[in-house]
Amino acid sequence: MSQAWARAVGAINGAVGDYLARTNNPLATTATLARAGRRLSVERSALAAEYPSASPTIVVLLHGLMGSELDFSGARALDASADAPDDYGAMLERDLQASAVYVRYNSGLRLAESSRAASSLLSSLIDAWPVAPERIILIGHSMGALVARGACHHAREQGAPWVDRVTNAIYLGGPHQGAPLERAVAWASRWLAVVPEPTTRLIADVASVRSEGIRDLGQPELPGPLDPAIRHLFVASTLAKAPLVSDLLGDVLVPVPSALDGARGAVRAPHVEVKLFDGISHLGLAHSQAVYDTLKNFLTEASP
Amino acid sequence: MTTNENARAIEGTVKLVADAVEHGSRAVERVQLELAARPLDLLQQIPLTAAPARAVQAVHAAVVSATHEVIRTAARATKDAVSSVVASAVANDGANAAASAGPVVDPTPPEEARCSPETPRP
């Protein structure tokens, strides 16, 4: 699969992935591991071939809504000579001697469904990993942050052993308290639908063609309190300078309080950290050198 | 991307476009009929224009519905045609792969060739 096609399929799945799954459309993505636009089989022999020097430390990266594993590559996915950092996975492989795996999932499905699928995939991964896994690090961008959080919760409930190996979870611009853009679209489409005018109803129909995954981002149902056995890092960004505007605007798609899950300034548990950046866009949080430096420090410093 | 993956990607894309055409056509048809009904309903309140307005509305509704039905039928036919072509291409690909792999050989040696601890090897 070419990288451009992988990106296109990721976007289509985010927009109408629930419909694709319901209608058995071959474009519907099933949760899998992927690398550079290719699907990977979660079997020991395939993983051993793909990761000849597999590390006991596994970094799991989860993309956001309408995304794919290529989101973490940024400009490099389009141009290998681009003046941009490698993706976080490649850099952590180098700096932490870890192995990076990328989860590709249908971001148009309900968050709970994607979380269950990710948990099940990670169970298969640790069973098939070529060496005994000792440490798992989760990095979720945007919706991927919520999926990572939900997967941990689901794994705890089901007694899945992979979650016991998770030491750190990093949430990059995750809409933990919802995304106002989705709430605005939902509100607008509801009101347009009741206006007794055929053309406004048509606009409302078009606006309502959005996946369950997108709808869930309006006010996501968080799976419960943060797992105390895991160190959590919430990363947010803001594109505005003025304090009030910066909180509301955030990275344009996710306001700062939502990305930090309300943890900024509050008395936080010792296993929770937050970091706020200036001038990085929502998509930029997935492939920025400044963000990478922060998450590398977070992963290498000793637990409190 | 393998031939099968390519074929399935094409099938999925055509299916999605055909579904979009089907849903879009129904929505646009509804809007066209509702918009046309406004002036024609008013004209039907006036005794002098009531009969012609009813006729015009009936003809308009028939033409609009027939046009959209043709669009939807063409989309469904394209989707079905592509699905059949892809299904046969995938089946042929599977058959060719099996043929090129050669006959299936049972790795178990025949009974008489097997050596038991009691039977000395030749």
Contacts between the chains, C-beta under 8 A, distances in Angstrom:
chain1	res1	chain2	res2	distance
A	1	B	1	4.8
A	1	B	5	6.6
A	1	B	9	7.7
A	2	B	1	7.0
A	5	B	1	7.5
A	5	B	9	6.9
A	9	B	9	7.8
A	12	B	16	7.1
A	16	B	16	7.6
A	19	B	19	7.8
A	20	B	12	7.6
A	20	B	16	7.1
A	23	B	15	7.4
A	23	B	19	6.9
A	25	B	12	5.0
A	25	B	15	5.3
A	25	B	16	6.0
A	26	B	8	4.0
A	26	B	9	6.9
A	26	B	11	5.5
A	26	B	12	3.7
A	26	B	15	7.5
A	27	B	9	7.1
A	27	B	12	3.5
A	27	B	13	6.7
A	27	B	15	7.8
A	27	B	16	6.2
A	28	B	12	7.8
A	198	B	30	7.1
A	198	B	31	4.3
A	198	B	34	4.1
A	198	B	35	5.6
A	199	B	31	6.4
A	199	B	35	7.8
A	201	B	31	7.6
A	202	B	27	5.7
A	202	B	28	7.4
A	202	B	31	5.2
A	205	B	27	5.3
A	206	B	27	8.0
A	209	B	23	7.9
